Amino acid sequence: MHIDIDPIEIGRNYQTHIGAISDSRLALEQLILAARELKPRAKRDTLRKEIATSNAAFLANFNEHYTSSSFPMRLSAS
């Protein structure tokens, strides 16, 4: 989805499946209202577990980077 106030910009840099010409704040307000009307597809506990698992997998990709001492600003001051 691409929301832009300028119709020429819709789909200009990336393929767009849904284009909306609007002020972004107004469009976001409408999207929030529409989202609040949707019923969750999964139970919240199941959804929370899926999100936690996904977040853990994502962070695992960066674990070596975060714990590396090859970046001087990350060295502990001991």
All heavy atoms as a GROMACS GRO file, in nm:
protein
  617
    1MET      N    1   0.085  -0.117   0.000
    1MET     CA    2   0.000   0.000   0.000
    1MET      C    3   0.089   0.123   0.000
    1MET      O    4   0.189   0.127   0.071
    1MET     CB    5  -0.091   0.000   0.123
    1MET     CG    6  -0.179   0.121   0.131
    1MET     SD    7  -0.299   0.105   0.262
    1MET     CE    8  -0.428   0.204   0.196
    2HIS      N    9   0.053   0.219  -0.079
    2HIS     CA   10   0.128   0.343  -0.087
    2HIS      C   11   0.030   0.458  -0.068
    2HIS      O   12  -0.065   0.474  -0.143
    2HIS     CB   13   0.197   0.354  -0.222
    2HIS     CG   14   0.287   0.473  -0.236
    2HIS    ND1   15   0.381   0.480  -0.333
    2HIS    CD2   16   0.296   0.589  -0.166
    2HIS    CE1   17   0.446   0.596  -0.323
    2HIS    NE2   18   0.394   0.664  -0.221
    3ILE      N   19   0.056   0.538   0.036
    3ILE     CA   20  -0.026   0.656   0.064
    3ILE      C   21   0.060   0.778   0.036
    3ILE      O   22   0.170   0.790   0.089
    3ILE     CB   23  -0.074   0.657   0.210
    3ILE    CG1   24  -0.156   0.533   0.240
    3ILE    CG2   25  -0.152   0.785   0.240
    3ILE    CD1   26  -0.184   0.512   0.387
    4ASP      N   27   0.008   0.869  -0.045
    4ASP     CA   28   0.083   0.990  -0.076
    4ASP      C   29  -0.015   1.099  -0.114
    4ASP      O   30  -0.120   1.073  -0.171
    4ASP     CB   31   0.182   0.966  -0.190
    4ASP     CG   32   0.298   1.063  -0.188
    4ASP    OD1   33   0.274   1.186  -0.197
    4ASP    OD2   34   0.412   1.017  -0.175
    5ILE      N   35   0.021   1.221  -0.084
    5ILE     CA   36  -0.063   1.335  -0.119
    5ILE      C   37  -0.051   1.369  -0.267
    5ILE      O   38  -0.140   1.427  -0.327
    5ILE     CB   39  -0.030   1.457  -0.030
    5ILE    CG1   40  -0.140   1.562  -0.038
    5ILE    CG2   41   0.101   1.519  -0.066
    5ILE    CD1   42  -0.225   1.567   0.084
    6ASP      N   43   0.062   1.327  -0.327
    6ASP     CA   44   0.088   1.357  -0.468
    6ASP      C   45   0.060   1.232  -0.552
    6ASP      O   46   0.130   1.131  -0.540
    6ASP     CB   47   0.234   1.399  -0.484
    6ASP     CG   48   0.269   1.443  -0.625
    6ASP    OD1   49   0.183   1.432  -0.715
    6ASP    OD2   50   0.383   1.489  -0.646
    7PRO      N   51  -0.040   1.234  -0.638
    7PRO     CA   52  -0.076   1.115  -0.715
    7PRO      C   53   0.036   1.065  -0.806
    7PRO      O   54   0.043   0.946  -0.836
    7PRO     CB   55  -0.197   1.158  -0.798
    7PRO     CG   56  -0.207   1.305  -0.785
    7PRO     CD   57  -0.126   1.348  -0.668
    8ILE      N   58   0.126   1.151  -0.848
    8ILE     CA   59   0.236   1.110  -0.935
    8ILE      C   60   0.333   1.016  -0.862
    8ILE      O   61   0.399   0.933  -0.923
    8ILE     CB   62   0.310   1.233  -0.991
    8ILE    CG1   63   0.216   1.310  -1.084
    8ILE    CG2   64   0.437   1.196  -1.063
    8ILE    CD1   65   0.270   1.442  -1.134
    9GLU      N   66   0.340   1.028  -0.730
    9GLU     CA   67   0.433   0.947  -0.652
    9GLU      C   68   0.386   0.804  -0.629
    9GLU      O   69   0.466   0.717  -0.598
    9GLU     CB   70   0.459   1.014  -0.516
    9GLU     CG   71   0.530   1.147  -0.526
    9GLU     CD   72   0.669   1.135  -0.585
    9GLU    OE1   73   0.742   1.039  -0.552
    9GLU    OE2   74   0.706   1.222  -0.666
   10ILE      N   75   0.257   0.779  -0.643
   10ILE     CA   76   0.203   0.645  -0.618
   10ILE      C   77   0.267   0.545  -0.714
   10ILE      O   78   0.258   0.559  -0.836
   10ILE     CB   79   0.049   0.642  -0.633
   10ILE    CG1   80  -0.018   0.741  -0.539
   10ILE    CG2   81  -0.005   0.500  -0.614
   10ILE    CD1   82  -0.012   0.708  -0.393
   11GLY      N   83   0.335   0.447  -0.661
   11GLY     CA   84   0.398   0.343  -0.741
   11GLY      C   85   0.525   0.385  -0.812
   11GLY      O   86   0.578   0.310  -0.894
   12ARG      N   87   0.575   0.501  -0.783
   12ARG     CA   88   0.692   0.551  -0.855
   12ARG      C   89   0.819   0.472  -0.824
   12ARG      O   90   0.896   0.440  -0.915
   12ARG     CB   91   0.714   0.698  -0.819
   12ARG     CG   92   0.830   0.760  -0.890
   12ARG     CD   93   0.837   0.908  -0.860
   12ARG     NE   94   0.966   0.958  -0.906
   12ARG     CZ   95   1.033   1.052  -0.847
   12ARG    NH1   96   0.985   1.110  -0.740
   12ARG    NH2   97   1.148   1.091  -0.893
   13ASN      N   98   0.843   0.442  -0.699
   13ASN     CA   99   0.967   0.374  -0.661
   13ASN      C  100   0.950   0.224  -0.635
   13ASN      O  101   1.046   0.149  -0.646
   13ASN     CB  102   1.027   0.439  -0.536
   13ASN     CG  103   1.070   0.582  -0.563
   13ASN    OD1  104   1.130   0.610  -0.665
   13ASN    ND2  105   1.035   0.671  -0.472
   14TYR      N  106   0.831   0.182  -0.597
   14TYR     CA  107   0.804   0.042  -0.567
   14TYR      C  108   0.671   0.003  -0.627
   14TYR      O  109   0.580   0.086  -0.638
   14TYR     CB  110   0.799   0.020  -0.414
   14TYR     CG  111   0.927   0.055  -0.345
   14TYR    CD1  112   0.941   0.177  -0.280
   14TYR    CD2  113   1.034  -0.033  -0.344
   14TYR    CE1  114   1.059   0.211  -0.216
   14TYR    CE2  115   1.152  -0.001  -0.281
   14TYR     CZ  116   1.164   0.121  -0.217
   14TYR     OH  117   1.280   0.153  -0.154
   15GLN      N  118   0.658  -0.124  -0.660
   15GLN     CA  119   0.532  -0.174  -0.713
   15GLN      C  120   0.424  -0.155  -0.607
   15GLN      O  121   0.444  -0.188  -0.490
   15GLN     CB  122   0.543  -0.321  -0.750
   15GLN     CG  123   0.416  -0.377  -0.807
   15GLN     CD  124   0.427  -0.525  -0.839
   15GLN    OE1  125   0.527  -0.589  -0.810
   15GLN    NE2  126   0.324  -0.579  -0.898
   16THR      N  127   0.313  -0.099  -0.645
   16THR     CA  128   0.205  -0.070  -0.552
   16THR      C  129   0.082  -0.152  -0.587
   16THR      O  130   0.038  -0.153  -0.702
   16THR     CB  131   0.170   0.080  -0.556
   16THR    OG1  132   0.287   0.154  -0.523
   16THR    CG2  133   0.060   0.114  -0.461
   17HIS      N  134   0.028  -0.222  -0.488
   17HIS     CA  135  -0.095  -0.299  -0.509
   17HIS      C  136  -0.217  -0.215  -0.474
   17HIS      O  137  -0.322  -0.229  -0.535
   17HIS     CB  138  -0.092  -0.427  -0.426
   17HIS     CG  139   0.018  -0.519  -0.465
   17HIS    ND1  140   0.014  -0.595  -0.580
   17HIS    CD2  141   0.137  -0.545  -0.408
   17HIS    CE1  142   0.126  -0.664  -0.591
   17HIS    NE2  143   0.202  -0.636  -0.488
   18ILE      N  144  -0.202  -0.129  -0.374
   18ILE     CA  145  -0.310  -0.039  -0.334
   18ILE      C  146  -0.251   0.101  -0.322
   18ILE      O  147  -0.157   0.123  -0.247
   18ILE     CB  148  -0.371  -0.080  -0.199
   18ILE    CG1  149  -0.430  -0.221  -0.206
   18ILE    CG2  150  -0.477   0.020  -0.154
   18ILE    CD1  151  -0.473  -0.276  -0.072
   19GLY      N  152  -0.305   0.194  -0.396
   19GLY     CA  153  -0.260   0.333  -0.389
   19GLY      C  154  -0.370   0.420  -0.333
   19GLY      O  155  -0.486   0.406  -0.370
   20ALA      N  156  -0.333   0.510  -0.242
   20ALA     CA  157  -0.431   0.601  -0.184
   20ALA      C  158  -0.374   0.742  -0.187
   20ALA      O  159  -0.263   0.766  -0.141
   20ALA     CB  160  -0.463   0.560  -0.041
   21ILE      N  161  -0.451   0.832  -0.243
   21ILE     CA  162  -0.410   0.972  -0.248
   21ILE      C  163  -0.476   1.042  -0.130
   21ILE      O  164  -0.598   1.057  -0.126
   21ILE     CB  165  -0.451   1.037  -0.382
   21ILE    CG1  166  -0.388   0.960  -0.497
   21ILE    CG2  167  -0.412   1.184  -0.384
   21ILE    CD1  168  -0.449   0.989  -0.630
   22SER      N  169  -0.392   1.076  -0.031
   22SER     CA  170  -0.446   1.133   0.091
   22SER      C  171  -0.332   1.193   0.173
   22SER      O  172  -0.215   1.159   0.154
   22SER     CB  173  -0.515   1.024   0.173
   22SER     OG  174  -0.555   1.071   0.299
   23ASP      N  175  -0.368   1.278   0.266
   23ASP     CA  176  -0.276   1.321   0.369
   23ASP      C  177  -0.247   1.198   0.455
   23ASP      O  178  -0.339   1.124   0.492
   23ASP     CB  179  -0.341   1.432   0.452
   23ASP     CG  180  -0.253   1.477   0.566
   23ASP    OD1  181  -0.167   1.563   0.544
   23ASP    OD2  182  -0.271   1.423   0.677
   24SER      N  183  -0.123   1.172   0.485
   24SER     CA  184  -0.087   1.048   0.555
   24SER      C  185  -0.153   1.038   0.693
   24SER      O  186  -0.194   0.930   0.735
   24SER     CB  187   0.064   1.034   0.567
   24SER     OG  188   0.118   1.144   0.637
   25ARG      N  189  -0.166   1.150   0.763
   25ARG     CA  190  -0.229   1.146   0.895
   25ARG      C  191  -0.375   1.104   0.885
   25ARG      O  192  -0.423   1.019   0.960
   25ARG     CB  193  -0.219   1.281   0.964
   25ARG     CG  194  -0.272   1.280   1.107
   25ARG     CD  195  -0.268   1.419   1.165
   25ARG     NE  196  -0.353   1.506   1.086
   25ARG     CZ  197  -0.466   1.559   1.129
   25ARG    NH1  198  -0.507   1.536   1.251
   25ARG    NH2  199  -0.538   1.636   1.051
   26LEU      N  200  -0.447   1.160   0.790
   26LEU     CA  201  -0.588   1.125   0.772
   26LEU      C  202  -0.604   0.979   0.730
   26LEU      O  203  -0.693   0.909   0.777
   26LEU     CB  204  -0.652   1.218   0.670
   26LEU     CG  205  -0.658   1.366   0.708
   26LEU    CD1  206  -0.711   1.448   0.591
   26LEU    CD2  207  -0.741   1.386   0.833
   27ALA      N  208  -0.517   0.934   0.640
   27ALA     CA  209  -0.524   0.795   0.595
   27ALA      C  210  -0.495   0.700   0.710
   27ALA      O  211  -0.563   0.598   0.726
   27ALA     CB  212  -0.425   0.773   0.481
   28LEU      N  213  -0.395   0.732   0.791
   28LEU     CA  214  -0.361   0.646   0.905
   28LEU      C  215  -0.476   0.640   1.005
   28LEU      O  216  -0.507   0.532   1.058
   28LEU     CB  217  -0.233   0.696   0.973
   28LEU     CG  218  -0.182   0.610   1.087
   28LEU    CD1  219  -0.157   0.467   1.042
   28LEU    CD2  220  -0.055   0.670   1.144
   29GLU      N  221  -0.541   0.752   1.030
   29GLU     CA  222  -0.657   0.752   1.119
   29GLU      C  223  -0.765   0.657   1.069
   29GLU      O  224  -0.825   0.582   1.146
   29GLU     CB  225  -0.714   0.893   1.133
   29GLU     CG  226  -0.628   0.986   1.215
   29GLU     CD  227  -0.678   1.130   1.214
   29GLU    OE1  228  -0.777   1.160   1.143
   29GLU    OE2  229  -0.616   1.214   1.283
   30GLN      N  230  -0.791   0.658   0.940
   30GLN     CA  231  -0.893   0.570   0.882
   30GLN      C  232  -0.850   0.423   0.887
   30GLN      O  233  -0.932   0.335   0.912
   30GLN     CB  234  -0.924   0.611   0.738
   30GLN     CG  235  -0.994   0.745   0.728
   30GLN     CD  236  -1.123   0.750   0.808
   30GLN    OE1  237  -1.209   0.663   0.794
   30GLN    NE2  238  -1.135   0.849   0.894
   31LEU      N  239  -0.722   0.397   0.865
   31LEU     CA  240  -0.672   0.259   0.874
   31LEU      C  241  -0.684   0.206   1.017
   31LEU      O  242  -0.720   0.090   1.039
   31LEU     CB  243  -0.526   0.252   0.828
   31LEU     CG  244  -0.504   0.267   0.677
   31LEU    CD1  245  -0.356   0.281   0.647
   31LEU    CD2  246  -0.564   0.149   0.603
   32ILE      N  247  -0.658   0.291   1.114
   32ILE     CA  248  -0.672   0.251   1.254
   32ILE      C  249  -0.817   0.219   1.287
   32ILE      O  250  -0.846   0.116   1.352
   32ILE     CB  251  -0.616   0.360   1.348
   32ILE    CG1  252  -0.464   0.366   1.336
   32ILE    CG2  253  -0.658   0.335   1.493
   32ILE    CD1  254  -0.401   0.487   1.404
   33LEU      N  255  -0.909   0.304   1.242
   33LEU     CA  256  -1.051   0.277   1.265
   33LEU      C  257  -1.094   0.145   1.202
   33LEU      O  258  -1.167   0.067   1.263
   33LEU     CB  259  -1.136   0.392   1.210
   33LEU     CG  260  -1.128   0.524   1.285
   33LEU    CD1  261  -1.204   0.634   1.209
   33LEU    CD2  262  -1.182   0.510   1.426
   34ALA      N  263  -1.048   0.119   1.081
   34ALA     CA  264  -1.083  -0.007   1.012
   34ALA      C  265  -1.022  -0.126   1.085
   34ALA      O  266  -1.086  -0.231   1.100
   34ALA     CB  267  -1.035  -0.002   0.868
   35ALA      N  268  -0.898  -0.113   1.133
   35ALA     CA  269  -0.832  -0.224   1.201
   35ALA      C  270  -0.901  -0.258   1.333
   35ALA      O  271  -0.908  -0.375   1.371
   35ALA     CB  272  -0.686  -0.190   1.226
   36ARG      N  273  -0.952  -0.158   1.400
   36ARG     CA  274  -1.021  -0.182   1.528
   36ARG      C  275  -1.149  -0.263   1.509
   36ARG      O  276  -1.195  -0.328   1.602
   36ARG     CB  277  -1.052  -0.050   1.596
   36ARG     CG  278  -0.930   0.014   1.656
   36ARG     CD  279  -0.964   0.140   1.730
   36ARG     NE  280  -0.843   0.197   1.788
   36ARG     CZ  281  -0.827   0.324   1.816
   36ARG    NH1  282  -0.924   0.410   1.792
   36ARG    NH2  283  -0.715   0.367   1.868
   37GLU      N  284  -1.207  -0.258   1.392
   37GLU     CA  285  -1.331  -0.332   1.365
   37GLU      C  286  -1.304  -0.479   1.330
   37GLU      O  287  -1.396  -0.560   1.333
   37GLU     CB  288  -1.408  -0.265   1.253
   37GLU     CG  289  -1.463  -0.129   1.291
   37GLU     CD  290  -1.538  -0.062   1.178
   37GLU    OE1  291  -1.565  -0.128   1.076
   37GLU    OE2  292  -1.570   0.057   1.192
   38LEU      N  293  -1.181  -0.511   1.296
   38LEU     CA  294  -1.148  -0.649   1.260
   38LEU      C  295  -1.137  -0.735   1.384
   38LEU      O  296  -1.086  -0.692   1.487
   38LEU     CB  297  -1.014  -0.654   1.184
   38LEU     CG  298  -1.010  -0.584   1.049
   38LEU    CD1  299  -0.869  -0.588   0.993
   38LEU    CD2  300  -1.107  -0.650   0.952
   39LYS      N  301  -1.184  -0.857   1.372
   39LYS     CA  302  -1.170  -0.952   1.483
   39LYS      C  303  -1.038  -1.024   1.466
   39LYS      O  304  -0.999  -1.059   1.354
   39LYS     CB  305  -1.286  -1.052   1.482
   39LYS     CG  306  -1.418  -0.988   1.512
   39LYS     CD  307  -1.529  -1.090   1.514
   39LYS     CE  308  -1.661  -1.022   1.544
   39LYS     NZ  309  -1.772  -1.115   1.544
   40PRO      N  310  -0.968  -1.050   1.576
   40PRO     CA  311  -0.842  -1.125   1.565
   40PRO      C  312  -0.867  -1.265   1.508
   40PRO      O  313  -0.966  -1.328   1.540
   40PRO     CB  314  -0.792  -1.135   1.709
   40PRO     CG  315  -0.881  -1.051   1.792
   40PRO     CD  316  -1.001  -1.014   1.712
   41ARG      N  317  -0.777  -1.309   1.424
   41ARG     CA  318  -0.789  -1.443   1.363
   41ARG      C  319  -0.748  -1.552   1.460
   41ARG      O  320  -0.794  -1.663   1.452
   41ARG     CB  321  -0.704  -1.450   1.238
   41ARG     CG  322  -0.754  -1.363   1.128
   41ARG     CD  323  -0.670  -1.379   1.004
   41ARG     NE  324  -0.707  -1.278   0.907
   41ARG     CZ  325  -0.635  -1.247   0.804
   41ARG    NH1  326  -0.520  -1.308   0.782
   41ARG    NH2  327  -0.674  -1.154   0.720
   42ALA      N  328  -0.655  -1.520   1.547
   42ALA     CA  329  -0.606  -1.620   1.642
   42ALA      C  330  -0.630  -1.567   1.783
   42ALA      O  331  -0.649  -1.447   1.804
   42ALA     CB  332  -0.457  -1.643   1.620
   43LYS      N  333  -0.631  -1.660   1.878
   43LYS     CA  334  -0.644  -1.617   2.016
   43LYS      C  335  -0.521  -1.535   2.053
   43LYS      O  336  -0.412  -1.558   2.003
   43LYS     CB  337  -0.656  -1.739   2.107
   43LYS     CG  338  -0.786  -1.813   2.087
   43LYS     CD  339  -0.799  -1.927   2.184
   43LYS     CE  340  -0.931  -1.998   2.163
   43LYS     NZ  341  -0.950  -2.107   2.255
   44ARG      N  342  -0.539  -1.438   2.141
   44ARG     CA  343  -0.431  -1.348   2.176
   44ARG      C  344  -0.309  -1.420   2.233
   44ARG      O  345  -0.197  -1.383   2.204
   44ARG     CB  346  -0.480  -1.241   2.273
   44ARG     CG  347  -0.575  -1.145   2.207
   44ARG     CD  348  -0.605  -1.028   2.299
   44ARG     NE  349  -0.708  -0.944   2.245
   44ARG     CZ  350  -0.686  -0.840   2.167
   44ARG    NH1  351  -0.565  -0.807   2.134
   44ARG    NH2  352  -0.787  -0.768   2.123
   45ASP      N  353  -0.330  -1.522   2.315
   45ASP     CA  354  -0.216  -1.594   2.372
   45ASP      C  355  -0.134  -1.660   2.262
   45ASP      O  356  -0.011  -1.656   2.265
   45ASP     CB  357  -0.263  -1.700   2.473
   45ASP     CG  358  -0.320  -1.636   2.599
   45ASP    OD1  359  -0.286  -1.520   2.628
   45ASP    OD2  360  -0.399  -1.704   2.669
   46THR      N  361  -0.202  -1.721   2.166
   46THR     CA  362  -0.133  -1.784   2.054
   46THR      C  363  -0.058  -1.680   1.973
   46THR      O  364   0.058  -1.700   1.936
   46THR     CB  365  -0.235  -1.857   1.963
   46THR    OG1  366  -0.308  -1.951   2.042
   46THR    CG2  367  -0.165  -1.928   1.850
   47LEU      N  368  -0.121  -1.568   1.949
   47LEU     CA  369  -0.059  -1.461   1.873
   47LEU      C  370   0.063  -1.405   1.945
   47LEU      O  371   0.167  -1.381   1.884
   47LEU     CB  372  -0.161  -1.350   1.846
   47LEU     CG  373  -0.120  -1.239   1.752
   47LEU    CD1  374  -0.081  -1.295   1.616
   47LEU    CD2  375  -0.234  -1.139   1.737
   48ARG      N  376   0.053  -1.387   2.077
   48ARG     CA  377   0.167  -1.337   2.154
   48ARG      C  378   0.285  -1.433   2.146
   48ARG      O  379   0.400  -1.391   2.135
   48ARG     CB  380   0.126  -1.314   2.299
   48ARG     CG  381   0.043  -1.190   2.318
   48ARG     CD  382   0.021  -1.161   2.465
   48ARG     NE  383  -0.057  -1.040   2.478
   48ARG     CZ  384  -0.180  -1.034   2.527
   48ARG    NH1  385  -0.240  -1.143   2.570
   48ARG    NH2  386  -0.244  -0.919   2.534
   49LYS      N  387   0.258  -1.563   2.153
   49LYS     CA  388   0.365  -1.663   2.143
   49LYS      C  389   0.430  -1.659   2.005
   49LYS      O  390   0.552  -1.668   1.993
   49LYS     CB  391   0.310  -1.803   2.172
   49LYS     CG  392   0.276  -1.826   2.317
   49LYS     CD  393   0.215  -1.963   2.339
   49LYS     CE  394   0.169  -1.978   2.483
   49LYS     NZ  395   0.101  -2.105   2.505
   50GLU      N  396   0.349  -1.644   1.900
   50GLU     CA  397   0.403  -1.636   1.765
   50GLU      C  398   0.491  -1.512   1.749
   50GLU      O  399   0.597  -1.518   1.687
   50GLU     CB  400   0.290  -1.632   1.662
   50GLU     CG  401   0.217  -1.764   1.647
   50GLU     CD  402   0.100  -1.755   1.550
   50GLU    OE1  403   0.090  -1.654   1.475
   50GLU    OE2  404   0.017  -1.846   1.552
   51ILE      N  405   0.448  -1.400   1.804
   51ILE     CA  406   0.526  -1.277   1.796
   51ILE      C  407   0.657  -1.292   1.873
   51ILE      O  408   0.763  -1.253   1.825
   51ILE     CB  409   0.444  -1.157   1.848
   51ILE    CG1  410   0.331  -1.126   1.751
   51ILE    CG2  411   0.533  -1.034   1.868
   51ILE    CD1  412   0.229  -1.026   1.803
   52ALA      N  413   0.652  -1.350   1.993
   52ALA     CA  414   0.773  -1.370   2.073
   52ALA      C  415   0.872  -1.461   2.001
   52ALA      O  416   0.992  -1.434   2.000
   52ALA     CB  417   0.736  -1.427   2.210
   53THR      N  418   0.822  -1.568   1.940
   53THR     CA  419   0.909  -1.660   1.866
   53THR      C  420   0.971  -1.589   1.747
   53THR      O  421   1.091  -1.602   1.721
   53THR     CB  422   0.827  -1.782   1.819
   53THR    OG1  423   0.772  -1.847   1.933
   53THR    CG2  424   0.914  -1.880   1.741
   54SER      N  425   0.893  -1.512   1.676
   54SER     CA  426   0.943  -1.438   1.560
   54SER      C  427   1.048  -1.335   1.603
   54SER      O  428   1.152  -1.322   1.538
   54SER     CB  429   0.827  -1.369   1.489
   54SER     OG  430   0.872  -1.291   1.383
   55ASN      N  431   1.021  -1.262   1.710
   55ASN     CA  432   1.118  -1.164   1.759
   55ASN      C  433   1.249  -1.230   1.801
   55ASN      O  434   1.357  -1.178   1.773
   55ASN     CB  435   1.060  -1.085   1.876
   55ASN     CG  436   0.957  -0.983   1.832
   55ASN    OD1  437   0.947  -0.951   1.715
   55ASN    ND2  438   0.879  -0.934   1.927
   56ALA      N  439   1.240  -1.344   1.869
   56ALA     CA  440   1.361  -1.414   1.913
   56ALA      C  441   1.443  -1.461   1.793
   56ALA      O  442   1.565  -1.448   1.792
   56ALA     CB  443   1.323  -1.534   2.001
   57ALA      N  444   1.376  -1.512   1.690
   57ALA     CA  445   1.446  -1.556   1.569
   57ALA      C  446   1.512  -1.438   1.499
   57ALA      O  447   1.625  -1.447   1.452
   57ALA     CB  448   1.349  -1.626   1.474
   58PHE      N  449   1.443  -1.326   1.495
   58PHE     CA  450   1.498  -1.205   1.432
   58PHE      C  451   1.622  -1.158   1.508
   58PHE      O  452   1.726  -1.130   1.448
   58PHE     CB  453   1.392  -1.096   1.429
   58PHE     CG  454   1.441  -0.966   1.371
   58PHE    CD1  455   1.453  -0.950   1.234
   58PHE    CD2  456   1.475  -0.862   1.454
   58PHE    CE1  457   1.498  -0.831   1.180
   58PHE    CE2  458   1.521  -0.741   1.402
   58PHE     CZ  459   1.532  -0.726   1.265
   59LEU      N  460   1.612  -1.149   1.640
   59LEU     CA  461   1.725  -1.101   1.720
   59LEU      C  462   1.843  -1.198   1.716
   59LEU      O  463   1.958  -1.155   1.724
   59LEU     CB  464   1.680  -1.078   1.864
   59LEU     CG  465   1.585  -0.960   1.884
   59LEU    CD1  466   1.537  -0.954   2.028
   59LEU    CD2  467   1.650  -0.829   1.843
   60ALA      N  468   1.816  -1.327   1.700
   60ALA     CA  469   1.924  -1.426   1.692
   60ALA      C  470   2.013  -1.399   1.572
   60ALA      O  471   2.133  -1.427   1.576
   60ALA     CB  472   1.866  -1.567   1.686
   61ASN      N  473   1.958  -1.343   1.467
   61ASN     CA  474   2.037  -1.311   1.348
   61ASN      C  475   2.142  -1.205   1.377
   61ASN      O  476   2.242  -1.196   1.307
   61ASN     CB  477   1.947  -1.262   1.234
   61ASN     CG  478   1.862  -1.371   1.176
   61ASN    OD1  479   1.903  -1.485   1.169
   61ASN    ND2  480   1.742  -1.337   1.135
   62PHE      N  481   2.118  -1.123   1.479
   62PHE     CA  482   2.208  -1.013   1.509
   62PHE      C  483   2.289  -1.035   1.636
   62PHE      O  484   2.364  -0.948   1.678
   62PHE     CB  485   2.129  -0.882   1.521
   62PHE     CG  486   2.057  -0.848   1.394
   62PHE    CD1  487   1.922  -0.876   1.379
   62PHE    CD2  488   2.124  -0.790   1.288
   62PHE    CE1  489   1.856  -0.846   1.262
   62PHE    CE2  490   2.059  -0.760   1.170
   62PHE     CZ  491   1.924  -0.787   1.157
   63ASN      N  492   2.275  -1.151   1.700
   63ASN     CA  493   2.341  -1.178   1.827
   63ASN      C  494   2.493  -1.162   1.816
   63ASN      O  495   2.555  -1.099   1.901
   63ASN     CB  496   2.305  -1.318   1.878
   63ASN     CG  497   2.352  -1.339   2.019
   63ASN    OD1  498   2.351  -1.247   2.100
   63ASN    ND2  499   2.394  -1.461   2.048
   64GLU      N  500   2.552  -1.216   1.712
   64GLU     CA  501   2.697  -1.206   1.696
   64GLU      C  502   2.739  -1.059   1.682
   64GLU      O  503   2.838  -1.016   1.739
   64GLU     CB  504   2.744  -1.285   1.573
   64GLU     CG  505   2.894  -1.282   1.554
   64GLU     CD  506   2.939  -1.362   1.432
   64GLU    OE1  507   2.863  -1.450   1.387
   64GLU    OE2  508   3.048  -1.333   1.383
   65HIS      N  509   2.663  -0.983   1.609
   65HIS     CA  510   2.693  -0.841   1.589
   65HIS      C  511   2.686  -0.765   1.722
   65HIS      O  512   2.773  -0.684   1.753
   65HIS     CB  513   2.596  -0.781   1.489
   65HIS     CG  514   2.608  -0.634   1.470
   65HIS    ND1  515   2.714  -0.577   1.403
   65HIS    CD2  516   2.528  -0.532   1.510
   65HIS    CE1  517   2.699  -0.445   1.404
   65HIS    NE2  518   2.587  -0.417   1.467
   66TYR      N  519   2.584  -0.793   1.803
   66TYR     CA  520   2.565  -0.721   1.928
   66TYR      C  521   2.669  -0.758   2.033
   66TYR      O  522   2.702  -0.677   2.119
   66TYR     CB  523   2.425  -0.747   1.985
   66TYR     CG  524   2.315  -0.683   1.906
   66TYR    CD1  525   2.196  -0.750   1.881
   66TYR    CD2  526   2.327  -0.554   1.855
   66TYR    CE1  527   2.094  -0.692   1.809
   66TYR    CE2  528   2.225  -0.495   1.782
   66TYR     CZ  529   2.109  -0.565   1.760
   66TYR     OH  530   2.008  -0.507   1.688
   67THR      N  531   2.719  -0.880   2.029
   67THR     CA  532   2.814  -0.924   2.131
   67THR      C  533   2.960  -0.915   2.086
   67THR      O  534   3.050  -0.943   2.163
   67THR     CB  535   2.783  -1.069   2.175
   67THR    OG1  536   2.789  -1.154   2.059
   67THR    CG2  537   2.645  -1.077   2.239
   68SER      N  538   2.982  -0.875   1.963
   68SER     CA  539   3.116  -0.868   1.907
   68SER      C  540   3.197  -0.757   1.975
   68SER      O  541   3.146  -0.650   2.005
   68SER     CB  542   3.110  -0.842   1.757
   68SER     OG  543   3.239  -0.817   1.706
   69SER      N  544   3.326  -0.783   1.997
   69SER     CA  545   3.414  -0.680   2.052
   69SER      C  546   3.490  -0.608   1.940
   69SER      O  547   3.577  -0.529   1.967
   69SER     CB  548   3.512  -0.744   2.149
   69SER     OG  549   3.597  -0.835   2.079
   70SER      N  550   3.452  -0.634   1.816
   70SER     CA  551   3.521  -0.571   1.703
   70SER      C  552   3.475  -0.425   1.682
   70SER      O  553   3.529  -0.355   1.600
   70SER     CB  554   3.500  -0.650   1.575
   70SER     OG  555   3.365  -0.652   1.540
   71PHE      N  556   3.375  -0.382   1.759
   71PHE     CA  557   3.328  -0.245   1.752
   71PHE      C  558   3.371  -0.175   1.880
   71PHE      O  559   3.314  -0.201   1.986
   71PHE     CB  560   3.175  -0.240   1.737
   71PHE     CG  561   3.127  -0.307   1.611
   71PHE    CD1  562   3.084  -0.439   1.611
   71PHE    CD2  563   3.129  -0.238   1.490
   71PHE    CE1  564   3.041  -0.499   1.496
   71PHE    CE2  565   3.087  -0.298   1.374
   71PHE     CZ  566   3.043  -0.431   1.376
   72PRO      N  567   3.468  -0.085   1.874
   72PRO     CA  568   3.523  -0.021   1.994
   72PRO      C  569   3.419   0.046   2.084
   72PRO      O  570   3.433   0.045   2.205
   72PRO     CB  571   3.620   0.085   1.940
   72PRO     CG  572   3.652   0.038   1.802
   72PRO     CD  573   3.532  -0.037   1.754
   73MET      N  574   3.314   0.100   2.028
   73MET     CA  575   3.213   0.168   2.109
   73MET      C  576   3.134   0.069   2.195
   73MET      O  577   3.069   0.108   2.290
   73MET     CB  578   3.116   0.246   2.022
   73MET     CG  579   3.182   0.360   1.946
   73MET     SD  580   3.260   0.480   2.053
   73MET     CE  581   3.116   0.557   2.124
   74ARG      N  582   3.144  -0.059   2.167
   74ARG     CA  583   3.069  -0.160   2.242
   74ARG      C  584   3.156  -0.228   2.348
   74ARG      O  585   3.108  -0.312   2.421
   74ARG     CB  586   3.011  -0.264   2.147
   74ARG     CG  587   2.906  -0.204   2.058
   74ARG     CD  588   2.814  -0.313   2.007
   74ARG     NE  589   2.708  -0.253   1.930
   74ARG     CZ  590   2.695  -0.261   1.799
   74ARG    NH1  591   2.783  -0.328   1.730
   74ARG    NH2  592   2.596  -0.204   1.738
   75LEU      N  593   3.282  -0.195   2.354
   75LEU     CA  594   3.369  -0.255   2.455
   75LEU      C  595   3.331  -0.202   2.592
   75LEU      O  596   3.300  -0.084   2.608
   75LEU     CB  597   3.517  -0.223   2.427
   75LEU     CG  598   3.577  -0.288   2.301
   75LEU    CD1  599   3.719  -0.238   2.282
   75LEU    CD2  600   3.575  -0.439   2.315
   76SER      N  601   3.334  -0.288   2.690
   76SER     CA  602   3.301  -0.243   2.825
   76SER      C  603   3.417  -0.161   2.880
   76SER      O  604   3.534  -0.187   2.850
   76SER     CB  605   3.272  -0.360   2.916
   76SER     OG  606   3.386  -0.443   2.924
   77ALA      N  607   3.387  -0.063   2.958
   77ALA     CA  608   3.490   0.025   3.017
   77ALA      C  609   3.532  -0.035   3.149
   77ALA      O  610   3.484  -0.002   3.255
   77ALA     CB  611   3.433   0.166   3.036
   78SER      N  612   3.627  -0.128   3.145
   78SER     CA  613   3.674  -0.190   3.270
   78SER      C  614   3.819  -0.162   3.294
   78SER      O  615   3.893  -0.119   3.216
   78SER     CB  616   3.649  -0.339   3.271
   78SER     OG  617   3.675  -0.400   3.148
   0.00000   0.00000   0.00000
